[in-house]
Amino acid sequence: MAPKKRNSVTPQSKELKPSAESASPDKKESPELSVKKHRDKDAEFVTLCKSLHVTDLVCERAWKLWKDVQESMDGVTDSQKRLWGASLFVTVIDMDVTCFTFTQVLKAVTLNVKQFMDLVRKLDVNLDTISSKVNSALTRMEKKYDVMLALYQRFEKTCKKIFALTSDGKERETMRTCWTMFLLAKGRALQMEDDLVISFQLLLCTLELFIKRCPPDLLQPLYKSAISKVQSPPTRTSRRNQSKARSRPPEPEVDLQLLETLCKENECNAEEVKNVYQTSFTAFLDSLDQSRSPDFPQGNDVDQQYEEHYLKSREIDGRLFFDGDETLLAPKVEISQVERTPKKSLPDEDGVVIPPQTPIRAAMTSIQMLRVDLTSSGDQPSTNLATYFKHCTVDPTQDVLKRLEMLGQVFSQRFGQAAGPHCVVNGRQRFTLGVGLYYKVMEAMLKSEEKRLSVQNFSKLLNHSTFHTSLLACALEVVMATYGESSFKNGGFNGGGGDTAETGVCFPWILDVFNLAAFDFYKLIESFIKAEPTLSKDIVKHLETCENLIMERIAWRTGSPLFDLLKQEHEGGAAEQVETPASFSQPLQHNHTAADLYLSPMRPGVRVLPPESPATPSSQVSSQSASQAASQTPRHTKSNSLSLFYKKLYRLAYTRLKMLCSYLLSSHPELEPIIWTLFQHTLQHEYELMRDRHLDQLMMSAMYAICKVKSVDLRFKTIVTSYKNMPNTSQETFKHVLITEGHYDSIIVFYNQVFMQRLKTNILQYASTRPPTLSPIPQIPRSPYKFPSSPLRVPGSNNVYISPLKSPRMSPSFMTPRTRMLVSIGESFGSNRFQKINQMVNSSDRSFKRTLDMGPTPKPLKRLRFDVDGQDEADGSKPGGDSTLIQKLAEMSSARSRMQEQKMKEDAELRKE
């Protein structure tokens, strides 16, 4: 029953980090490669090794790696030389030695960045060739490349507006020096070199320096006029004489008018760029060699210093972007996406041209929208919010302010540690925006609670420290995601829970900064989204991803309050009630708000009578409910927050299982519900298996176990190969699994030594003639969060949805006769139309009845859509007649009749009482 485990080809060692000793990859290494020692190897391979200055040990291990994977690489059409280059790259990173830069190996095998990275990943034929360290290095390198590409494309476009063409090509030389200086500044001043926004702001600082110091005849009129009013002609005083006259050169003065012009032309906030200039960029200029002229940077000096930095980093030579080098060419698909032709809007929108959505423009637009939205909010409580504070039994105002001051200092310092020592001011800016959003959402939540409960005294909630910390953390996560700093793109998170690569401030960084439990943070996410309708679709998806990460792994870390709640539930005899299986098939609907989840984490599972007076403060409501519950005999102790967590967990788990089954078991659909039953049983009764592990590890183990007992040939290699194609996955999930405390190994070892040992009896039951009862299949919504343009369910109906009118083309005058029968907004709906509908309902075939068969793949009800002309089905198909409409109307009529009958019965019972 246990699968075999392959031996790892490459050793696991610590993360690749450049050091000062590795200034040149061509020097300071072991003795030069000895050709005589490698006569058993291909001569071309040895020549490649010699050209890349690798050591004998690197050559030996890379050759062994190549031989180990050679037999499995038959389907790869790349030349041997390119595969050798990939093997050398993997070996060098795993051994953490200094031999060559990333650009040097690209040149040696004549591949560009994306091609080479794809080739390296192809080496992972046995899923144990590419170590976590190599994968992390690839991911980091890829993200840096994407950021540099976006920055260079904007740099090139901006320079065309700044510099005038000259006959001697002087502007090209100036642009080259400017770009090289920016690369040097980014490398020295920023620790998060993949931070697109701060890097772009640093680029504008560099451009400002060059514009005000270059000869006027090199500038276009717009920028020539921007500096002519405030900038005097540059002097030629040597730096040596200046050094004698003063102990420290003054900080470069920012030309505010010029900077504002640059920022306006590039849709960037001038105040933020000014702060970057006065901190990071000024510090960088002070660190440069000052033996040259003060008025214009010398190209040779800048180039030499960048050369040293590039060789020390062992990564991409960014100067080659300026030369259009083939190794840095972007894939054609990406070029078309970044520089696509602007599209015109609909004719009725005055022919407004939509500019191409480049990465930088998208980031600047999102930031601008956030700042505009928070301008009116400010970083102080509004009058309404202050009133809520005063209505509390214990006024929380001072505690709120003290908490913000303390957390603000912590956040700014930690942000500076992650982004760079001179980026503390950027952290303060992010925190100020976060505070504004924190106050805004808090006020919206309290207004909603006041409307729901008819009370204004929220003393218990507003004096709950964890609630405030979670709300602030969520607001800051939104701000950082808007700035692109907390992004899951390119694997910004580690799905396996092991040691991560440098991830900057990517989620869950904010939880670590505030020492906040993920389970407490999760309680707030849904209420935050509902309370802030201006959040963009991308930000809502980002928060939903954060919620999924919490459910998948972060909430299951040792020390999480989730385990305490589960322990209390099971000790109290409520093991079966964490989430009743009967509720799986019900829609994910609940009335719990963040206030409910924070104030009452543990509530008796009995009906509690409502308070007598609607004006009773919320602090008294909780005590009153508790006293009522104590006077009654509770069936069991039940946690609202835990119940909701498990509802969402089951739906997430089944969604991922269903996707993996569609990849692997389409010919065995009967196995999906069986696998789900084992999976669900494990989450409910063997939840300790989730401690410091990932949800998907249990999912893959359950799939392998059921296929094994059902004699279906499915190997772990096949499972993880398909798993890698699923969204939001990481190879760490199946390569770095906790076996025992402090010891990690592959998913195969976990299955053999942990999963199967714990669940062996249960697994074997599925091979018997009396297998366990199948768990119900959860109902899967498209998303628990509604977007403004998403279809909304009609109250009292399970299968009728309406959507906002998306286009004037769908107005009644544009509709077809059939769609006009479906909906008619903005015009009278005459009695003759109702008569036609009644005739169709009365003459319809009443054989349409819902069935409750418990088949393995029940067909879900299709949703009516009224926003697409001529399409009534969710799949976009066009029915041949009006039978679908008749069926839906019949169902609606039947449901209404049942509701009326039920109401009559209830009224009759009340009259009898």
N, C-alpha and C positions, 0 to 999 in steps of 0.2 A: 504493500500500500504506500510505502514511502518512496518518493522520487529520488533519483540519484543526483548528487551535487557535483558539479564540475569544479576542478581546482582553478583558482584564480590565476590569470596569466601575469598580471602586473601587481606589484606590491602597493599597499595603501600607505601613504605617508602624509605628512602635514601639508597644509595649504601653501601654494606657491606665492611667495612674497619677495619682491625685489629687495636687495640689500645694497648698502653702500659699497661693499667689496666687489660687487659684480658690475662695475662701471662699464666694462667692455666685454662682450661675449667672446671676443677673440683672444682674451688674455686671462691671466690669473686662474687658469684651470690646470687640470692634471697635464702631464707631459703630452706632447703632440701624438696624434694617432700613429701607431706603428702598422704599416701596411703588411709587414711580414707576419704579424700575429693573426691576420684575417684572410689568409690564402684560401681557407675553406669556404669563403663567402663569395658571392657574385662580385666581380671586379667593379661593375658600375655602382653597386651599393657602397662599396668601400670608397670609391671616388666621391660619391655624394656625401658620405660621412666626413671625408677630408675637407671638402669645400665648405661644410658647415662647422668645421673646427670642433667636432665632437671627440670625446675621449674614447679610449679603448673599451672601457666598461659600458659606456652608452652604446657604442657600436655593437657590442656583444648582446646586450639586452634587447636592443631594437631588432636585431636579426632574429633572435629567439621569438620575439613577439610576432614578427612577420611570418615565420615558419609555423607558429601555432595557429594562426588564422588563415594561412594560405589556402588550405584545403576547402575552407568554407567560403572563400571569396570568388568562386568560379563565376558567379552571376554578375560580378562587378567588372565593367568594361574598362576602367581606368588603367593606365599603364603601370607597370611595376614600379617605375621610378616615383610616381606620385604616391603609391601605396607605401613605398619605403619612407618617403618624406613624412607621411602621416604617422607611421610607426615611430620614427625618430622624435616627432613632436610629442607623442604620448609618453614615450620613455623619458624624455627630458623633464617633463612636468612631474611625472611620478617620482623621479629621482631627485627633483628639486635642485638641479644643477644648472649652471650658466654656460650655454654653448652658443646659441644663436637667437636672433630676434624673430618675432612672428613674420615680419616682412621678409626677412632673409630666407626663410623656408618657403614662403609663397613664391619668391623669385626663383628659387632653385627648382621648384616643380611646376612653374608656370601656371598657377591657378589663382583666382581671385579669392577674397575672404570667404564668401558664401560657399563657393565650390569646395574649398579646402575643409571648411567646417563640416559640410555634408559628408565628405570623404572620411574624415576622422570618425564620425559617428557610424559609418558603415563598417568600421573595424570591429564594432561591438557585436560580432556575429553570435557569440555564445553568451551574451549579456553579462559577461564578467570580465571583458577585456578593457573597457573604458571605466576607470575608477571614478569615484565621486569627485575627487580632486580635479581630474581632467575635465569632467563634465562642467564643473563649476568654473574652471578657467575658460572654457569655450563659451559658456553663457555670458560671463563677464566681458569677454573680448567682443562678442557679437553685439552686446548692448552698447559698448563704447564705440564700436564701428558705426552703428546706426545713428548715434548721437553726432559723431563727427561728420558723417555724410550729410545729415540735415543741416548742421551748422555751416559746412562749406557751401552747400547749395544756396543758403541765405546770404552768406558772405559774398559770393560771386555776384549775386543779383543786386545786393546793396552797393557794392563797389562800382557797378556800372552807373549808378545814380550819383556817386560821389566824385569819382576821378574822371578827368577829361583825357581823351585820347591824344597822344603826342607822337610826333614823327619818329622819335628815337626810342619809343617804348618805355619811357621813364616810369609811366604809371604802372606797368606790369612789375617792374622791380620794386616799386613802393608797395604794391599789393602783396607781393611774395614775402617781403620783410614783415609786413603787418600780420599776415596769416601765421608766419612762423613765430612771431612774438606772442600772438594769442595762444598758440599751442603750448608754448613754454609757460605762459602765465597760467593756463588751465592745469598743466601738469604740476606746477609748483604750489599754486594757491588753493586748489581744490582736492579734497580727498575723494569726493564723489564725482569723478570725472564723467559719469554717465548722467549727471543732473543737467538736463537740457536747458532749463530756465536760467539757472545761475550761470551756466556756461555761456548762454547767449547774451546775458547781461554783461559778462566779462568781455565778450567779443565787442559789444558796443563801446565799452570803456577803451579798448585798444584802438578802435576806429577813431574815437574822439581824440586820443593822443596823436595819432598820425595825421588827422585832418588839420589840427591846429598847428602842427609843426612842419607840414610839408609846404613847398613853394605854392603861392596862390595860383600860378598858371596851370597847376595840376588838378585844380578843383572845378567842379561844376558850379554854375552861378548860385544855386540854392545854398550850398555849403560854404561857398566863398563869402556870401553875404552874412551867413550865420556867425562867422568869426571876425568879420572886418570891424564890427562895432566895439568889440570888447578885447580883441587880442592885438597886442602890439607886436611889431616885427621881432622875430627871434634874434637873440644876441649870440655872439660867437665866443663868449668867455669860456675858457677851458675848464673842465671839471677839476683839474689839478689845482688851479688858482682859487677856485671856489672853495675847495676843501681846506685850503690854508686860512681862508677868511672866516670860516665858521666850522664848528665842530660837527654839525649835522645838517645836511641839505634839507631845505624846507619841503613839506609835502607838496606834490604837484597840485596846482590849483585847477579845479574843475571849471571848464567853460560851460556855465549853466545853459546859456542860450544855444550853444552848439549841441550839448547833450540832449536838451529838450527837442531840438530838431531831429536828431537821430532817433530818439524814442518815439516821436510822433510818426515818423516815416515807417517805423517798424512795429507800431502798435504795442509799445512796451511802456510800463510805468516808470516815469522819470525819477521819482523819489527812490524807488528800489534800486535803479541803476546807479544813482548817486551814492547810495550807501555802499554798494559793491565797490564803487570806485574808491571811496574814502577809506575802506577797510582792506579788502583783499587785493585790489589792484595797486593801491599805494604801497602796501607791504611788499608786493612783488617787485615794483620799480626800485624800492630801496635795496632789494637783494641783488640787483643786477650789477655787473661790472661798470663802475662809473668813470673809467679812464677815457671814454669817448666823448664826443660833442654832446652837449645837453639838449640841443634843439631837435635832433633827428636821430633815431636809433640806426646804428650801422648794421647793414645786412650781414656782414661776415661775423660780427660778434654775436648777434642773435642766433645765427645759424649754428655756430660752434657750440653755444650753450645748449641749444635744443638737441644737437647731436648727442651730447653727453647724457641728457635726460632720456632720450629715446633708447640709447644702448643700455642704460641702467634699468629701464622699465621692461625691456625685452618684448615689446608689443608692436603696435603698428606705427610706421613712420608717416605721420600725418602730413608731412610736406608733400608727399606724392599725390595728394588730392589736387594740388595746384598744377601738377604736371599732367593730370589725367591718366595716371599710371593704370595699367590694366589690372594690377592686383587689387585695386580699390574701386574698380567699376561696380556700380550698383546693378543688380539683376534688372532686366528689362521690365519685368512686372512692377517692381518697386518704382522705377523711374516713371512709368505711366501713371502710377497711383499718386506720386508726389507732385508731378508736374503735368497733370492732366489739363486738357483745355477747359477753361471756365465754361460752366453751363448757364444758360439763361433760364430765368424763372418762367412761370406760366404767363401767357399773354396778358392776363388780367392784373399782373403785378408790375406794370409799368416798365417791363423789360429790364429789370434790375439784374446786373451781372453778378453771379456768385463767384467770388475769387477762389482759386484752387486751394484746397485744404491741406497745406503742408503741415508737418509735425509742429513747427514753430508757430505758425499762424493758429493752429488748433489750440496750442497751449496758451498763447497770448489772449485769444478770444475767451477761453474759459476763465482765465484769471480776471480779465476785465469784467466779465459778467458777475463773478463772485464779488469783486470790489464794489461794483455799482449796487448790487443787491444789499450789501452790508453797510453802505454809506450812511443810510438813514438810521441804522441800528446803533452804530457807535460801539465803544467798548465799555459802556456804563449801562446799568439797568435802566430801562425805560420807566416812565411814570407809572404805567400799568403794572409792571413787574415789581417796582418798589412798593406799590399798594398791596400786592399779594404778600410781600415780605412783612409788611406792617400788620396784616390781618392774622399772622401766625401767632399762636400762643407763645412761642419762643421765636423772636425776630432773628432770622438767619443772616441778616445783612453783613454783620462784621465777620462771621465765620466764612461767608462766601468770599469776601474781599481778601481775607488772610489766606485762604486756600488758593485763590488765584495768584496772589503774590508769590507764594511758596512754589506752586507748580510752574509758574512762569519762569522763575529762575532755573528750576530744574530742567525744564524743556529747552530753554535757550542754550544752556551749557551743554546738554547732551546733543542738541542739534549741531552745535559747533564742533563737538568731538567727532560726529559722524561726517559732517560736510567739510570741515576745515576749521582751523583755529581762528580764522578771521571771519567766519560765517555766523558768529553768535548774533550779530545784528540781524541777519536774515531770519534766525530763529525767533527773535523778538517780533519781527514783522509778521511772521506766520502766526505767532501766539496772539497778537493783537487782533488779527482777523478771526482767529478761532474763538476768542472771547466774545466778539460781536455775534458770531453765529450761535454760540452757547446761550447767550442771553435771549436771542431771538427765538430759538427753538424752545427754550424753557418757558417763555411767555405763551407760545402757541400751545404747548402741552397743558399748561395750567388753565388756559381758556377752555380747552377741550374737556378737562376734568371738571371744571366749574359747570359747564353745560351738562355733563353726564351726571354729576352728583348733586348739583344745586348747592354747592358749598364754596366758601372762599378761604377757609382756614386749612391750609395744607402744611401745617407745622411739622408733622411727622416726616412727610416727604422732603420738604425743603431743609430739614435738619439732618437728612440722611447723607452722610459724607460719600458713600459709594455711588449713590445716584449722581451727585454733582461731578465726581471724578469721571464717571462713565460718560456723562453727557459732554463734558469738556473734551475727553479723549475722542469721542465720536466727531465732534466739531473740528478738532485739529486733524483728524484723519481725512475728513472731507477737504480741508484746506490743502493738506499735503498731496492728496490725490489730484486736486485741481492743478497744482503746480507740477504734477508729474513725478513727484519725488517718492510717493508710495504707490508704485505701480507693479502689477503682477505680470506685465508683459515680459517676455523673454525669461520666464521662470524666476521672477523676482522673489519667490518664496521657496522654501525647502519642504516639499511634500512629505519627505520621509521622517522628518523630525530629528535628523542627525546634525552634525556640524555643518553650518551653512557657509556659503561663500559670502563675500562682503555684500550685504544687501542694503547698505545705507540706512534709510529710515522707512524701509518697506514694512508694512504690517506683518507681524504684530509688534514692531518696534515701540509704538506708542504705549502698549500695555506694559512693556518692560520699564519704560521711562517712569510711568506713574505707579508701578508696582500694583497693577490692576489685574484681577483674575479675569480670564477670558469668559468664564461663565457669567460673571457679573456684567461684563461689557455686552454680551449677547442679548441680555434682557432689554437693552435700550434701542437696538438697531431698528427694529420694525416701527416702534413709536416715533423715532427720530425721522424716518423717511416719511411717515404719514403726517408729521407735524410741519415738514418743510417742503411744500409742493414745488418750490422753485428749483429743487435739485435736478441737475441734468440726468438724462438717461444713463450716461456713462458713469456718473457718480453713484446712482442707485445700483447699477450693476456692480460697481466696486464694493459697495457696502454689503451687497448680497454675497459677493465672493468672500468678504471678511467673515460673514456669518457662516458660510459653508466651511471655511478653514477652521473656525472654532469648533464646529460640530464634527469635522473629520478628524482632528488631532489635537488642537491647542487646548481645548477644554479637558482633554484626557491626560494632561500632564500630572505627574505626581504633585500633590499639594493643592490640586484644584478642589474648590468647594463642591463640585459635582459629585465626587466620590462620597463626601459626607452625606449629601442628600440621598444618594442611592443606598448607602448603608442604613440610614434611618428608615427609608421606605421598606427595605427588605426585612429589617429587624422588627418593624411594626406590622409585619404580615401583609404588606401592600405590594409584594413583588409582582403580582399579576395586574396591578393597577397603575404602574408607571405610565402605561398607555394601553388601554384595553384593545385587544385585537379587533373587536367588533367595530371600533371607530375608524379602522384603516380606510374603509371604503367611503367614508364621509368626507365632504370637502373640508379643507383646512380653514375653518372659521372659528374665531374665538373673540371674546370681549375683553381680554386681558390687556391693560395698558401697562406702560413702564411703571407707573405709580403702583399698580396692583402687584406687579412682579417684585418690586423692591420692598414694598411695605409688608407684604404677606407671603414670604417664601414658603411657609408651612401653614396650611389651613386644613381644618377638619373636613373630611369628605362627606359632609351632610348639608342639607339645605338650611341656610341661616336666614331668618326673617329680616327684612329691611328695617332700617332705623325708623322710629316713629316720626321724627321731625326732619324735613328736608334740609333744614338749616344746621343740622348737627355737624360740628367740625369733623374733618377727616380723621383727626387724632382720636376723637371719641368714637367714631364709627368702628375703627379697628378694635378698640377695647370692648365695645358693645358686642361686636360679632364674636369675639373670643369668649365673652362671658356666656352668650347664648349657646355657643358650641359646647362649652364646658357643662352646661346644664342638660345637654342631650347626650345620648350615647353614640359616639362616632363609629362608623363602620371601620374606618381605617384612617390613618394620617396620610394626607396627599398634598404634594407640593404643586402649586400652579406653575411655577417656573420650570420645574422638572418635567411636568406633564407636557407643557408646550415644547420644551426642548426635544423630548422624545418623539413627539408628533412630527416635528420638522426633520429630526434625525432619520426616522423610518422612511420618510418620503424622499429624502436625499439619498439614502442607502439604496432604496429600490430603483430610483432613477438611474443611478450609476450601474447597478447590476443589470438592469434591462438593456442598457446601452452595450455593456460588455457581452451579454448573451446574444444580442443582435449581430455582433461581430463573429462570435465563435460557435453558437449553438442554434443557428437558424434552422438546421435540419433536425433538431431535437427540442422543439418548443415545449414539450411536456416536462423538461428538466428545470425550466425557469422557476415555476412555483415551488418546486422541491428545494432548489438552492436557496430561494428566498426564505423558506421556512427555517432552514438551518441557520441562515444568516441572522434572521430576526430572533431566533431562539438564543443565539450567542450574544447579541446585543442586550437582550433582556435579562438573561439568567447568568451569563458568563462575562459580565461587563468588565471584570478585572483584566480580561485579555486585551482590552483597549488601553490600559494604562501605559502611557509613553509610546503608544503605537498609533497607526493610521487606520481609519475605517476601511480603506481599500485593501489593506493587508488581510483583514478578516474576510472581505468579499472574495478575493482571489482564492483564499484557502478553502472557503465553503464551496466554491465552484469546482475546484480540483477534487475535493472529497466526494461530492455527489457524483461527479463523472466517474470517479474510481469505483464506487460501489455499484454504479449502474452500468459498468463495463463499457463506457464511452471513452475512446482513446483521445485524451486531451492532456498534453504535457504542459508543465509550468512554463517552459520556454515559449510555447505557443500563446499561453495566456498573457504573459508579460509583454510579448511582442505586440499583441493587439491592444493591451492596456496602454502602451506608450502612445497610441493614436487617439486616445480619449483626451478631451480638453482638460486643462488645469491638472496635469499629472507630472510627476517627476520620477526619474529612474531611481532616486533615493528611496522611493516607497518600497521597491522590491529588492533593492541592493543593500539597504541599511535598516534592518529590522531588529528590534530588541529581542534578544534570546533570554539572557539572564541579566541581572543588574550590572550595568557597565559593559556588557558584551553584546556586540551587534554582528549580524551575519545576513545571509540572503533569505528571501522568502521561503526557499526550499528547506533550509535548516529550521526556520520558524515553524513550518508546517510539521516537520518530522518530530521535533523535540518539544514543541509547545502545544500547537493547535490540536494535532491528532491525539496527543496524550490526554489532553483535557476533555475532548469531545468524542473519544473513540466509541464509547457505548452508544451515544446518541447517533453518531454517523452510521454505525452498523444497523441501526433500526430501520434505516431507509432501504436496506436490502432484504428485510424480512417480509413476510406475507401480511403483516399488520403494521405498516409504517405509521409514523406520527401524523396527526391531523394537520393538513396544510394551513398555513397562516393566510388570512385574507390579504388581498393585494391592495396597497394604499392607493388612494385616488391622487393623481399627480396633477397639480395645477401648472399652468405655464410659468407663473411666477407669483409668489405671494404678494408682490408689490405691484400696484397698478400705476401705469403711466397715464398721463393726460389723454393720450390718443388710443389707449387700449380699450377693447370692448368691455362694457360693464354688464353684469348680470341683472336681469329684471327681477326685482324682489318677488318672492313667492314662486319663482320658476327656476328649474334646474338646467334648462336648455335653451333659454331665449336671452340673447345678448344684443345690446345696442352700442353703436360707436358714434363719436362726434362726426359731423359733416366735415370731410377732409378737403373737398374741392368744390368750387362753384359748379363744376360739371355735373355734380350729383344733385343739383337743385331740381325741384319738380319739373321744370321746363325741359330738362335734359334727360329725364328718366324715360325708360321704355315703358310701354303699357303694363308689363308684368311687374317691374319694380315699383311703379306707381301704386300698384295694388298692395305692395308689401308695406310701404311707408310713404307718408305724405306730410312733410313738415313745411309749415309756412303757408298753407292754403286750406280752405275748408274741406272737411271730409264728409261729403253729403250722405244722406240716409240711403241713397241708392247703392253706395259702396258697401255699407254695412249689410244691406239686403243680399248683395252678391256673396259676401263672406258667409252669411248665414246659410244661403243656399248650398254653398260648397261644403260647409260643415255638415248640414243635414243629409246631403247626398253622398257623403264620403263613406268609404268602406271602413266599418268599425272593427275590422280585424287587426288593426294596429294595436298591439298590446305589448307592454314591457315584459320581458322574461327575466327570471332570476337564476338562470342556469349558472352553475359554478364552474364553467369551463376554464381551461388554463389561460386562454387569451380572450377575455370578454371584449366585445367591440364597444368602444366608448361612444357616447352620444355625440353627434356632430352639432356644432354651434351654428346657428343662423347668423349670417353677417349681412348688414344692410348698407355697407359702405363701398361695395364694389359692384359696378354695373353688370347685371346679368349673372352674378355669381352668388349663390345662396348657401353653398356648402363651404366648410372650413378648408377643404382641400382644393377649392377653386373649380371643381367640376360643375358642369351645367346639366342639371337633370333634364330628361326628355319631356316632362310635362309638369303639371302642377301637383303631382302626388305628394311631394315633400312638403309643400305648403299646407296641403290638406291634412297631412299627418300631424304637423306641428300645431295647427289650429285645433285639431281634434284633441290632442294631448292637453293643450291649454284649457279647452272647454271642460275636459274631464277633470283636470286638477282643480279648476274653479268650483265645479259641482261638489267634489269631495270636501273642499274647504268649507263650503256653505253648509253641507250636511253636518260636518263636525261641529261647526259653530252652533247650529240649531240644537244638537245634542247637549253641548255644554250649557247653553242657555236654559234648556229644560231641566238639567240637573240642578242648576243654581236656583231655579224657581221652586223645585221640590225642597231644597234645603231651607 
